[in-house]
Amino acid sequence: MAKPLYETAIEPYLENIREWYLAGETKKQIADRLHIGYATLRENIGKHPALAALFARALPNLDEEIRNAMYRRAQGYDYIETVTETLFDKDGNVLNKREKAFAKHLPPDPTSAKFWWEINHKGEAIGEEPGVIILPEVADG
């Protein structure tokens, strides 16, 4: 008797599936990688708690990574950029290879700061104090 599709095409790849999902692949792309239909993957998510839990647990981790990256971008940060230089002779043979490292700074990004604020302070305007209502000024007529 043949083994069920889950045992042959999905279960052996649970760790890969988690990695692919965390890397941003959609469930459709994962189904394609597994050489199964998208409907088959969805059906198996419903039938097998281990597979359903894998997708459910991966999402909060992914959200946290994105939040952290957005905060980092909003603040600006320093990083090292490495460039490899290759020297060739007239025949195209490699004469010398060397790596150069440069210290770089990515300045704060106001758009990332705004999005980070909106995600983490739902409904609050930037600079708004809880419980304080600021009324617009009324022009004298």
C-alpha positions in Angstrom: 0.0 0.0 0.0 1.3 3.4 -0.9 2.2 6.0 1.8 -0.1 9.0 2.1 1.1 12.1 0.3 1.7 14.0 3.6 4.2 11.3 4.7 6.2 11.4 1.4 5.9 14.9 0.1 5.4 17.2 3.1 6.5 15.7 6.4 10.1 15.1 5.5 10.4 18.8 4.5 8.8 20.5 7.5 12.1 22.3 8.5 12.6 23.4 4.9 9.0 24.6 4.7 9.5 26.7 7.9 12.7 28.2 6.4 11.0 29.0 3.1 8.0 30.6 4.8 10.3 32.7 7.1 12.2 33.8 4.0 9.0 35.2 2.7 7.8 32.6 0.3 4.0 32.2 -0.1 2.2 29.0 0.5 1.6 28.7 -3.2 5.4 28.9 -3.8 6.0 26.4 -1.1 3.5 24.0 -2.7 5.3 24.4 -6.1 8.7 23.6 -4.4 7.1 20.5 -2.9 5.7 19.5 -6.3 2.2 19.4 -5.0 -0.9 21.5 -5.7 -1.7 24.6 -3.6 -5.1 23.1 -2.7 -3.3 19.9 -1.5 -1.1 22.0 0.8 -4.1 23.9 2.2 -5.9 20.6 2.8 -3.0 19.1 4.6 -2.6 22.2 6.8 -6.1 21.6 7.9 -5.6 17.9 8.6 -2.1 17.9 10.2 -1.6 20.0 13.4 2.2 20.0 13.0 2.0 21.6 9.6 -0.6 24.1 10.8 1.4 25.0 13.8 4.5 25.5 11.7 2.8 28.3 9.7 1.2 29.8 12.8 4.4 30.0 14.8 6.4 31.3 11.9 4.2 34.4 11.4 4.9 36.1 14.8 8.6 35.6 14.3 8.4 37.1 10.9 6.4 40.1 12.2 9.0 40.6 15.0 11.9 40.5 12.5 10.1 43.1 10.3 9.3 45.3 13.2 13.0 45.2 14.3 14.3 45.9 10.8 11.9 48.8 10.5 13.0 50.2 13.8 16.6 49.9 12.9 16.0 51.6 9.5 14.0 54.4 11.3 16.9 55.0 13.7 19.7 54.7 11.1 22.7 52.4 11.6 26.3 51.8 10.7 27.4 48.8 8.7 30.5 47.4 6.9 30.3 47.1 3.1 32.8 44.7 1.5 33.9 45.1 -2.1 36.0 42.6 -4.0 38.3 44.0 -6.7 39.7 41.6 -9.3 42.6 42.5 -11.6 42.9 40.7 -14.9 45.7 40.5 -17.5 45.1 41.2 -21.2 44.1 37.6 -21.8 41.5 37.7 -19.1 43.4 35.7 -16.5 43.0 36.7 -12.8 46.1 38.4 -11.6 45.0 39.5 -8.2 41.9 39.6 -6.0 41.5 41.8 -2.9 38.7 42.8 -0.7 38.1 46.2 0.6 35.9 47.0 3.6 34.2 50.4 4.0 32.4 51.6 7.1 29.1 53.1 6.0 26.2 54.9 7.7 22.6 54.6 6.6 20.8 57.8 8.0 17.5 57.6 9.7 14.5 57.2 7.4 11.4 59.3 8.4 9.0 57.1 6.4 10.2 54.0 8.3 9.8 55.9 11.6 6.3 56.8 10.7 5.3 53.2 9.8 7.0 51.9 12.9 5.1 54.4 15.0 1.7 53.5 13.3 2.3 49.8 13.9 3.3 50.1 17.5 1.0 53.0 18.6 -2.2 52.2 16.9 -4.5 55.2 16.8 -2.1 57.6 18.4 -0.7 60.5 16.4 3.0 61.0 16.6 3.8 63.1 19.7 0.3 62.6 21.1 0.0 62.2 24.8 -2.6 59.8 26.0 -5.6 61.5 27.5 -4.8 65.0 26.2 -7.1 66.4 23.6 -5.8 69.3 21.4 -8.5 71.4 20.0 -7.9 73.4 16.8 -7.8 77.1 17.1 -10.8 79.0 16.0 -10.3 82.1 14.0 -12.0 85.3 15.2 -14.6 86.3 12.8 
